[in-house]
C-alpha cells in the first residue's frame, strides 16, 4: 500500500476505471445477477434490448421505472466520495466507468466518461429532446412534442457505445502515467481495452478486484484482500499530510 500511495502522489496524470464492483459496494445489485427480484418480475435480457422500444414498449417502460426506483434506494459509498475529493485535489484527472447509476457525479466528480450511458438523463427516442427524470419515474412514457417513446440515456443491447465518450476515454487513457481499475472483471469488450492501452503507453497499472482478471499479468499492483471502499479510504488516509 505504501508503494501505491507513492505512485498516486507522484503521478502526473491518473485515470480511474470503475466497474460493477464499485456500485455493488453501495448495496446496488449487479444488473447481471439472476438471484434478485428483478429477474422474477422481468426478463432483462429482452427488455434491455433496443428492439423492446418497438415490440414491447409498455413492459420496457415498466422495467426501467422499476430499475430507477431501485437505484434511488441507494447512494454513493465513502469510496465514491474519496474519488470526488481526489479530483478536486488534482490527484486524479478523470474516471472511465461502465456503471450507469450516476454515483460518480453524485459524489462530486466532474470528468466522468460513462461508456454505457447514464440513468441521470432521459430523452425521446424519436425527436431526441431531453426529458425530466422525475416525470419518467412518475409514469410519463411518451414525448409531448412528437409522441415518441421516452427512454433512459443508457446504452441498450443492440446499440453502439457513444462514440464521443469512447473517443474521449481513449485520449484520457493515452495521457495517463497511472491507471487504476476498481471493481471490474475486465471481461466486457470493448471497455476492457483501456487498461491495455494504458499499459502499452507505459502507464503503471493497479487492479483492485476481488476476483482475478484477464489483465492481472500486466498489472504492477493487484489488490484482492480489500473492498474498494477499504482500499480508497486507506490510501486517502495515507495521502494525508
C-alpha positions in Angstrom: 0.0 0.0 0.0 2.9 2.4 0.7 4.1 1.9 -2.9 0.7 2.6 -4.2 0.3 5.7 -2.2 3.7 6.9 -3.5 2.6 6.2 -7.1 -0.6 8.2 -6.7 1.2 11.1 -5.0 3.9 11.2 -7.7 1.7 10.6 -10.8 1.2 13.5 -13.2 -1.9 12.1 -14.8 -4.1 9.4 -13.2 -7.2 7.8 -14.7 -9.6 5.6 -12.7 -11.6 2.9 -14.4 -14.7 1.5 -12.5 -16.9 -1.5 -13.0 -19.9 -3.1 -11.3 -18.0 -3.8 -8.1 -17.8 -0.1 -7.4 -21.6 0.1 -7.3 -22.4 -3.2 -5.6 -20.5 -1.9 -2.6 -23.2 0.7 -2.2 -25.7 -2.2 -2.0 -26.9 -1.8 -5.5 -27.4 -5.3 -7.0 -25.4 -6.2 -10.1 -27.7 -6.0 -13.1 -26.4 -9.3 -14.4 -27.1 -11.2 -11.2 -30.0 -13.5 -11.6 -30.5 -14.2 -7.8 -32.5 -11.0 -7.3 -36.1 -9.7 -7.6 -35.5 -8.1 -11.0 -35.3 -11.5 -12.7 -38.5 -12.8 -11.1 -40.5 -9.8 -12.3 -38.9 -9.2 -15.7 -36.6 -10.7 -18.3 -33.8 -8.0 -18.5 -32.2 -9.8 -21.5 -35.3 -9.0 -23.5 -36.3 -5.6 -22.1 -32.8 -4.1 -22.0 -32.7 -4.6 -25.8 -33.2 -1.7 -28.2 -35.9 -3.7 -30.0 -38.1 -3.7 -27.0 -38.7 0.0 -27.6 -40.8 -1.0 -30.6 -42.0 -4.5 -29.8 -42.7 -4.3 -26.1 -42.7 -0.6 -25.1 -45.2 -0.9 -22.2 -43.2 -3.5 -20.4 -39.9 -1.8 -21.4 -41.1 1.4 -19.6 -42.3 -0.6 -16.5 -38.9 -2.3 -16.3 -36.9 0.9 -16.4 -39.2 2.7 -14.0 -38.7 -0.2 -11.6 -34.9 -0.1 -12.1 -34.8 3.6 -11.5 -36.8 3.2 -8.2 -34.3 0.5 -7.2 -31.3 2.8 -7.9 -32.9 5.6 -5.9 -32.8 3.4 -2.8 -29.0 3.6 -2.8 -26.4 6.2 -2.7 -22.6 6.6 -3.3 -20.4 5.0 -0.6 -17.4 6.5 1.1 -15.1 5.4 -1.7 -17.0 7.4 -4.3 -16.6 10.5 -2.2 -12.8 9.8 -1.9 -12.6 9.9 -5.7 -14.6 13.1 -5.8 -12.2 14.6 -3.3 -9.1 13.4 -5.2 -10.3 15.0 -8.4 -10.8 18.4 -6.6 -7.3 18.0 -5.2 -5.8 17.1 -8.6 -4.8 13.6 -7.6 -6.9 12.0 -10.3 -7.8 13.5 -13.7 -10.8 11.5 -14.7 -13.0 8.5 -14.3 -14.0 6.0 -17.0 -16.9 3.9 -15.9 -19.0 1.0 -17.0 -21.7 1.9 -14.5 -24.9 3.8 -15.3 -26.1 4.8 -11.8 -24.5 8.3 -11.8 -22.9 7.8 -8.4 -19.6 9.4 -9.5 -21.4 12.6 -10.4 -23.4 12.5 -7.2 -20.1 12.2 -5.2 -18.6 15.3 -6.9 -16.6 14.0 -9.8 -16.8 16.2 -13.0 -14.7 14.4 -15.6 -16.7 11.2 -15.8 -16.8 9.2 -19.0 -19.8 6.9 -18.9 -19.2 4.2 -21.5 -22.7 2.7 -21.2 -24.6 5.9 -20.7 -26.4 7.0 -17.5 -29.7 7.0 -15.7 -29.2 10.7 -15.0 -30.5 11.5 -18.5 -33.7 10.7 -20.3 -34.8 11.6 -23.8 -37.3 10.9 -26.6 -36.0 8.2 -28.8 -37.7 9.8 -31.8 -37.0 13.6 -31.7 -34.1 13.3 -29.1 -35.5 16.1 -26.9 -34.4 15.8 -23.3 -37.0 14.6 -20.7 -37.3 15.0 -17.0 -36.1 12.1 -14.9 -38.7 12.6 -12.2 -41.6 12.8 -14.7 -40.5 9.4 -16.2 -40.4 7.9 -12.7 -43.9 9.2 -12.1 -45.3 7.4 -15.2 -44.6 9.7 -18.2 -43.5 7.5 -21.1 -44.2 9.5 -24.3 -42.9 12.8 -25.6 -45.3 15.7 -25.5 -43.8 17.1 -28.8 -43.8 14.1 -31.1 -45.5 11.3 -29.1 -42.3 9.3 -29.4 -41.1 6.8 -26.7 -39.1 8.2 -23.8 -36.1 6.2 -22.8 -33.2 6.3 -20.4 -29.9 7.6 -21.6 -28.2 4.3 -21.3 -26.8 2.0 -24.0 -29.2 -0.8 -24.7 -28.3 -4.2 -26.1 -28.0 -3.8 -29.8 -26.8 -0.2 -29.7 -23.3 1.1 -30.2 -21.3 2.7 -27.4 -21.4 6.5 -27.6 -18.5 7.4 -30.0 -17.7 10.8 -28.4 -17.4 9.3 -24.9 -15.4 6.4 -26.1 -13.0 8.6 -28.0 -12.5 10.9 -25.1 -11.8 7.9 -22.8 -9.1 6.8 -25.3 -7.5 10.2 -25.3 -7.6 10.4 -21.5 -6.2 6.9 -21.2 -3.3 7.7 -23.5 -2.3 10.6 -21.3 -2.2 8.5 -18.1 1.0 7.6 -16.4 -1.1 5.8 -13.7 -4.3 3.8 -14.4 -6.3 2.4 -11.6 -9.0 -0.3 -12.1 -11.7 -0.6 -9.4 -14.2 -3.4 -9.3 -14.2 -4.6 -12.9 -13.8 -8.2 -14.2 -12.2 -6.6 -17.4 -14.1 -9.2 -19.5 -16.5 -6.9 -21.3 -15.3 -5.6 -24.7 -14.5 -3.1 -25.9 -14.4 -1.4 -22.5 -11.6 -3.7 -21.2 -9.3 -2.3 -23.9 -8.5 0.8 -21.8 -6.2 -0.8 -19.2 -4.3 -2.4 -22.1 -3.9 1.0 -23.9 -2.6 2.5 -20.6 -0.1 -0.4 -20.2 1.1 -0.1 -23.8 1.6 3.6 -23.3 3.9 2.9 -20.3 1.4 3.7 -17.5 1.6 1.9 -14.2 -1.4 -0.3 -13.7 -3.2 -1.0 -10.4 -6.1 -3.5 -10.3 -8.4 -3.7 -7.3 -10.9 -6.5 -7.7 -11.9 -9.5 -5.5 -11.5 -12.0 -8.4 -8.7 -12.4 -10.9 -8.9 -10.6 -14.2 -7.5 -11.4 -17.7 -5.3 -8.3 -17.3 -3.7 -9.2 -14.0 -0.4 -10.3 -15.6 0.0 -6.7 -16.9 -0.6 -5.1 -13.6 2.1 -3.5 -11.4 0.0 -4.0 -8.3 -3.0 -6.2 -7.6 -5.3 -5.8 -4.6 -7.8 -8.6 -3.8 -7.9 -8.6 0.0 -9.7 -5.3 0.5 -13.0 -3.9 -0.6 -12.8 -0.9 -3.0 -14.1 1.3 -0.2 -11.5 0.0 2.2 -8.8 0.4 -0.4 -9.7 4.0 -1.2 -10.2 5.1 2.4 -6.8 3.6 3.4 -5.0 5.2 0.5 -6.7 8.5 1.3 -5.5 8.4 4.9 -2.0 7.5 3.7 -2.0 10.5 1.4 -2.9 12.9 4.2 -0.1 15.3 5.2 
